[in-house]
């Protein structure tokens, strides 16, 4: 496991009502550092070209970076992304506060 990540990716499928956990390798985290990079990776690989942004096949992804929740100013960031209904392309945003750090350490 790499420092700054808990080594697990939680997947929640609301259509099926299932929850699963992926455990990527440390090399994966070295290649895709940060929330927006993780969002890009999963959207490009798991949402087919031509998928309607409002279709159930689209993914809404919440991701943190390696310093999220650290005692450093500006580190409490959480990225959120999906295929955008506005542009039909990649859309992402960031939110601050305690939520990202709590997500990182699973203290929700």
Secondary structure, 3 states (H helix, E strand, C coil): CCCCCCCCEEEEECCCCEEEEECCCHHHHHHCCCHHHHHHHHHHHHCCCCCCCCCCCCCCEEEECCCCCCCCCCCCCEEEEEECCCCCCEEEEEECCCHHHHHHHCCC
